[in-house]
Amino acid sequence: MLNKKNILFCLLICCYALAVLWPCESFAITAKDKYFKAETCYKKLRNNSKKNKYRHNWLRCIEKFQAVYKHDPKGSWAAAGLYMSGELYGKLYKISSKESDRKEAIDIFERIVKQFPKSEYKDKAIKKIRVFSKKETKKSSKKIKVSIKKKSLPEKIKVSTKKKSLSEKIKVSTKKKSLSEKEKLKKNIKPSKTDEIVTITGLRYWSNPSYTRIVIDADKDTTYNHRLLRKDPSIQKPKRLYVDLQNSRLGDGIKKTIPINDDLLSDARAGQFTADMVRVVVDIKSFKTYKIFSLKNPFRIVIDVWGTEAKKKTSELKTAEKDKKFTSSALAKQLALGVNCIVIDPGHGGRDFGASGYLKGVFEKDVVLKIAKMLAKKIREEVQCEVFLTRSRDRYLTLEERTAIANTKNADLFISIHTNAAKNRKAFGIETYFLNLATDNESILVAARENATSTKNISDLQTILSDLMQNAKINESSRLAGYVQTALCNCLKKNKYSRINNKGVKQAPFYVLLGAQMPAILIETSFISNPKECKRLINSKYQERLCEAIVNGIKKYIKETNPTAFLRNLQQKG
């Protein structure tokens, strides 16, 4: 009887051990699991017409398929993962027309042929190699035909050319082409108008411990692609991000390396990677995420790199995340620690006069600087927080520099001050904007004027805007804009200013607000092109009323977001 009990007890222990250990084995992530995850990523990308326009989305799916191969290079799913990564590079090549993507696809298919000779993917890979090799052959043969028509070769060369195989012809033409390009660069000869080389004119940056903005300046528009490379200890290379600018060369006197040495990045360096391509490499220490986008007139590429947020905010965010019922507005309230720093941006400046006033000699850049200085003083007195101006004198600042200043100062709010203008002198009123897709033609026109660009470029910008925006910041910016707009109109009417036209809160893609990491608004204080409003804008009392109203709007926003913020600020000051 005792033995039976012992046997039963042992059996129970064995069953329990199996029950505990069996799920561990079954729930381990396999190469097959990774393949299906990668396949899901690709299906979503293929069906999303907006996302499949962007290179980084394709590279994300490619990495997932390559992870299948890396999981078990000799396993049954390795060839499938590798093949699909080559397939996606091929599809990316059709979109980008970049030679590097075509070569990457061929390299992957060649690896499959060598490493998996018995796999069903071998024959598929061979077919793909032929397809992508044909595309190169067609391009090269066209170039050869054109060069033969233009130049009459000596008899001996003609005979030898006929005897050479097509592949040899391609090599000859490629060598000649690369040599001629190198000679052009050495002699600094300007190319023809049909194939103008873009000159990279400079590298600029702004940084703080948790944020860095790098700007690559060019004298013309050009295509570019970027990629994040992993750390490679074998060649002593850190994690790095590179941007390749097509059909470009480094300008004379450009600083090729800029040391950054903040918590995120080591440096940024530019080099002539090939005869017609400049590569800018950013060496990374650590980062959370990054965004890359381009602006026009003049053309420049902006690289924003973010690190992890301050420890205090991160811990609070984790607490808030536990309750899934929080809305983005409620989450903002949870995180709000009071407004400690505000950056005010007086629009335009220096060689950029902004809009011309109805009255002779009145310009937007001068009016908004006076308003901004007055506003900064009032905020310091009434809100009792730190205030920075992006410019405190008549000097030129690029639009991307203004946002970078706000980010590096860790501002809690960003307020850009402008005056409106229109061809119709009768147009008048006040409106406040926040960053979002434009919903009407008038907003597009205002954004085009403030961005110093065309309405077409605004439409192009809207296609990439979704990648640059964070919903919580848009919601907070919208609320701040609402409070400020209401306060402006109420205050001016209360002070018996007639004909106050409340044009409301609007949204548009302003360059100056792109990448702002805090609630950000742009105020069109009044129409400088309108006779009556132009006279008001240069009047110190009217300017004072505008500032008084903006401060009231800010205070209402702070109180709604964090009711005890002012008490805390007063206690800290006391």
C-alpha angles and dihedrals in degrees: 000000000000090000091052090052091050091049092050091047091051091048091051091051091050092049091049091049091050091048091052098042100038097067091049089060095042095046095050110116109252132195087254091057090050091050093054091047089052090047090052090051090052094047092052091048093047092052095045109080092188098051097042090065091071125080098214091061091057092047090052091057092043090055090052092054091046089052087062090059093044092050090066115355092190097039128111093259097047096088092046092052093046093046093052091050088055090046091054092048086054092052090046089053090056089056100038101031085211115154091216091062092051092049091047090053092049092047091053093048090049089053090054091052091051100039100036107036093154096045123107086234092066094079091042090052092050090053091050092050089054092049095051093040090054091055091057092045091053092051093047094046090053090053091049093052092050093049092049092052093050098047129042108220125209117265095254093051091048091054093047091046091057091053094050120094121245092253091056090051090054091052092050094049092046092051092048091048095050092046093051091049092050090050090051091053093047094048092040091230115171113238124230120284091250092061104030116178115230115229119219103220105182155342122231133177145182124192151171128178094280104030139042130180120195122187125199111202123208134175095227141022115274140166119257142177133199139200139185114229123202124236111278111199092179091070094027093246122149125219105289143181120214134193119200116203112201124223092010144123137195115266122237114272096012114151101245096197128036115189110220103167097176125136092279110036138032100200147317121238135185126206141168096254095179133357091274104024134074118203122202113197125195114199110216129210096178137330144170101210143334140206131202125196139151133234128199140223091066104019115238137157118226121206115192117190122187130194128198116298125250114296093244094056092044093054091049091049091055090052091049093047091061089071104063092188092076116117118215089257092051090048090053089053090051091052097040112116095173125274107287101164133031126184117206118199118201102204125241120354140168112024089358104081096178117209119354117237127237087245117069115260095017115124133178095235093062097042095050092047091057091047092047093052091049091047092050091054093049093048091051091051100042107026093032097215137122115280127195128186118213086218129010095183140035100289136131120254128177116238093243090052091059094057090043090056091052092048095046091049088054089233120191092207134021120202121184115196121210142153122231127233138186139178087241105077090202092065111110143158147083128277136172124210137200128189115275142103111308113250100191140033094247091058090049090053092049091048091047091052095046091044090049089230142103128280088243091060089051089055090049090049092054091064092063097035095090089064092053101048132084116204096222091055092047092050092048092045090051092052093046090050090050094053093045094046093049092046092050095053095041094047094050093046090048089054089054099252106157127222098024106174112202102207089178136219114321139177132224140148103265116181090217092061097045113118095007108156094204137050103294132186139177117215121205094200098192140320110285088190092061115089096224097040093045089058090048093050093058091047113100093214092054090047089051092051090050091052092045090053094047090051090050090052092049091049092051090050092050093047092050092047096042117005094193096049095100093047090052092047092050091049091050092049092045 
